[in-house]
Amino acid sequence: MGGYLLHSLMIALIGLPGSGKSTVGRQLARRLQVPFYDSDSIIEERLGYSIREAFERDGEIFFRDLEESVLDELSQIPQGVLSTGGGAILRPTTRQRLRERGTVVYLNAQPEKIFRRLQNDTTRPLLQVANPMARLRDLFTARDPLYRDAAHFAIDTGRPSVSTLINTILMQLELCQTTPLSLPTSVSN
């Protein structure tokens, strides 16, 4: 299934923190032979400090304003795979822009699975609370409808390997005909 070509399309991955957006995105971009963009990494690069520090120093509103601006810019790039931050969908304008400018894939991960994966991660500001499992459940309850509103389709990240998730995304893209994916053709003279 390798060797896909992607023409003029941005694929944006959305989902809770820790749902696999960066891991899947990086490998999906490699598979499609397109650039990969991680909005959180780009934001940290521009700030010169971590997102956790941005929340502490500047507050969430400052961070969300910057995130909205960066995602506006990135979603206008004609082709690539974009991994968004978990709260990227909180603003209606961002949800609309992502949906209109590309194909949005919701990596749907259950809070319990994310908790197992992130229980020792101290870099995610929204999980630095007394009860991170309860926080993840609250985030899921609040954000799942927003993720579904923004997404063209959702992929359950339950048990599949990253490779299986990528194959599922590629098949869904083809089935939905949201992208002109095709195998390279050979031309003989």
C-alpha positions as CSV (number, residue, x, y, z in Angstrom):
1,M,0.0,0.0,0.0
2,G,3.1,2.3,0.1
3,G,3.8,4.9,-2.5
4,Y,0.7,7.0,-2.2
5,L,0.7,10.4,-3.8
6,L,-1.1,13.3,-2.1
7,H,-2.0,16.3,-4.2
8,S,-3.1,19.6,-2.6
9,L,-4.5,18.4,0.6
10,M,-3.8,19.0,4.3
11,I,-4.8,16.2,6.6
12,A,-5.3,17.4,10.2
13,L,-5.3,15.0,13.1
14,I,-7.3,16.0,16.1
15,G,-8.0,14.2,19.5
16,L,-7.3,14.3,23.2
17,P,-3.8,14.9,24.5
18,G,-2.0,11.6,24.1
19,S,-4.3,10.1,21.5
20,G,-1.3,9.5,19.1
21,K,-1.7,12.5,16.8
22,S,2.1,13.2,16.6
23,T,3.1,9.6,16.3
24,V,0.5,8.7,13.7
25,G,0.9,12.0,11.9
26,R,4.7,11.6,11.5
27,Q,4.3,8.1,10.1
28,L,1.3,9.0,7.9
29,A,3.3,11.9,6.4
30,R,6.2,9.6,5.7
31,R,3.9,7.1,4.1
32,L,2.3,9.8,1.9
33,Q,5.7,11.5,1.2
34,V,4.4,14.9,2.4
35,P,5.6,17.3,5.1
36,F,4.6,16.8,8.7
37,Y,3.7,19.7,10.9
38,D,3.2,19.5,14.7
39,S,1.4,22.6,15.8
40,D,2.5,22.2,19.5
41,S,6.2,22.0,18.4
42,I,5.9,25.0,16.2
43,I,4.2,27.0,19.0
44,E,7.0,26.1,21.4
45,E,9.6,27.0,18.8
46,R,8.0,30.4,18.4
47,L,7.6,31.0,22.1
48,G,11.1,29.8,23.0
49,Y,9.6,27.9,25.9
50,S,7.2,25.0,26.6
51,I,3.5,25.0,26.3
52,R,3.3,24.1,30.0
53,E,5.3,27.3,30.7
54,A,3.0,29.3,28.4
55,F,0.0,28.2,30.4
56,E,1.8,29.1,33.7
57,R,3.3,32.4,32.6
58,D,0.8,33.7,30.0
59,G,-2.4,31.9,30.7
60,E,-4.6,29.7,28.6
61,I,-6.3,32.5,26.7
62,F,-2.9,33.8,25.5
63,F,-1.9,30.2,24.5
64,R,-5.3,29.6,22.7
65,D,-4.9,32.9,20.7
66,L,-1.4,31.9,19.6
67,E,-2.6,28.3,18.8
68,E,-5.5,29.7,16.7
69,S,-3.1,31.9,14.7
70,V,-0.6,29.1,14.1
71,L,-3.3,26.7,13.0
72,D,-4.8,29.3,10.7
73,E,-1.3,29.6,9.1
74,L,-0.6,25.8,8.9
75,S,-4.1,24.9,7.6
76,Q,-3.4,27.1,4.6
77,I,-0.4,25.0,3.5
78,P,-1.6,23.0,0.5
79,Q,-0.3,19.6,1.4
80,G,0.9,17.7,4.4
81,V,-0.1,16.1,7.7
82,L,-0.9,18.4,10.6
83,S,-0.9,17.2,14.2
84,T,-2.9,19.6,16.3
85,G,-2.9,20.2,20.1
86,G,-5.7,18.5,22.1
87,G,-7.6,21.7,22.6
88,A,-7.2,23.1,19.1
89,I,-10.9,22.4,18.5
90,L,-12.1,24.6,21.3
91,R,-12.5,27.6,19.1
92,P,-15.3,27.4,16.4
93,T,-13.2,29.4,13.9
94,T,-10.4,26.8,14.2
95,R,-12.8,23.9,13.7
96,Q,-14.3,25.5,10.7
97,R,-10.9,26.4,9.1
98,L,-9.5,22.9,9.6
99,R,-12.6,21.3,8.1
100,E,-12.8,23.7,5.1
101,R,-9.1,23.6,4.3
102,G,-8.4,19.9,4.5
103,T,-9.5,16.5,5.8
104,V,-9.9,16.3,9.5
105,V,-9.3,12.9,11.2
106,Y,-10.4,12.4,14.8
107,L,-8.2,9.9,16.6
108,N,-10.7,8.8,19.2
109,A,-8.9,7.4,22.3
110,Q,-10.6,6.5,25.5
111,P,-9.5,8.3,28.6
112,E,-8.4,5.1,30.4
113,K,-6.0,4.2,27.5
114,I,-4.6,7.7,27.4
115,F,-4.1,7.7,31.2
116,R,-2.1,4.5,31.0
117,R,0.1,6.0,28.3
118,L,0.6,9.4,30.0
119,Q,0.5,8.7,33.7
120,N,4.1,9.7,34.2
121,D,4.1,12.6,31.6
122,T,4.7,15.9,33.3
123,T,4.8,18.0,30.1
124,R,1.0,18.3,29.5
125,P,-0.4,21.2,31.4
126,L,-4.0,20.2,31.5
127,L,-3.1,16.9,33.2
128,Q,-1.0,18.4,36.0
129,V,-3.9,18.1,38.5
130,A,-4.6,16.0,41.6
131,N,-6.8,13.5,39.6
132,P,-5.6,13.2,36.0
133,M,-7.9,10.3,35.2
134,A,-10.9,12.4,36.2
135,R,-9.5,15.3,34.2
136,L,-9.1,13.1,31.1
137,R,-12.7,11.9,31.5
138,D,-13.9,15.5,31.8
139,L,-11.9,16.6,28.7
140,F,-13.3,13.6,26.8
141,T,-16.9,14.5,27.8
142,A,-16.5,18.2,26.9
143,R,-14.4,17.8,23.7
144,D,-15.7,14.6,22.0
145,P,-18.7,16.5,20.5
146,L,-16.3,19.2,19.2
147,Y,-13.9,16.7,17.7
148,R,-16.8,15.0,16.0
149,D,-18.1,18.4,14.7
150,A,-14.8,19.2,13.2
151,A,-13.9,15.7,11.8
152,H,-14.7,14.3,8.4
153,F,-14.3,10.9,10.1
154,A,-13.2,9.3,13.4
155,I,-10.8,6.4,13.9
156,D,-10.9,4.4,17.1
157,T,-7.4,4.1,18.4
158,G,-8.3,1.2,20.7
159,R,-5.8,-1.6,20.1
160,P,-4.4,-1.3,16.6
161,S,-0.8,-0.7,15.9
162,V,0.3,2.6,14.4
163,S,0.8,0.9,11.1
164,T,-2.8,-0.5,11.2
165,L,-4.1,3.0,12.2
166,I,-2.4,4.5,9.2
167,N,-3.8,1.9,6.8
168,T,-7.2,2.5,8.3
169,I,-6.9,6.3,7.7
170,L,-5.7,5.7,4.1
171,M,-8.6,3.4,3.4
172,Q,-11.1,5.8,4.9
173,L,-9.6,8.7,2.8
174,E,-10.1,6.6,-0.3
175,L,-13.6,5.5,0.7
176,C,-14.7,9.0,1.5
177,Q,-13.1,10.2,-1.7
178,T,-11.9,13.3,0.3
179,T,-8.5,13.1,-1.3
180,P,-7.1,12.1,-4.6
181,L,-4.9,9.3,-3.4
182,S,-3.6,7.0,-6.0
183,L,-0.8,4.6,-6.6
184,P,2.0,6.0,-8.7
185,T,1.7,5.0,-12.3
186,S,4.6,4.1,-14.5
187,V,4.9,5.6,-17.9
188,S,6.5,3.7,-20.7
189,N,7.9,5.3,-23.8
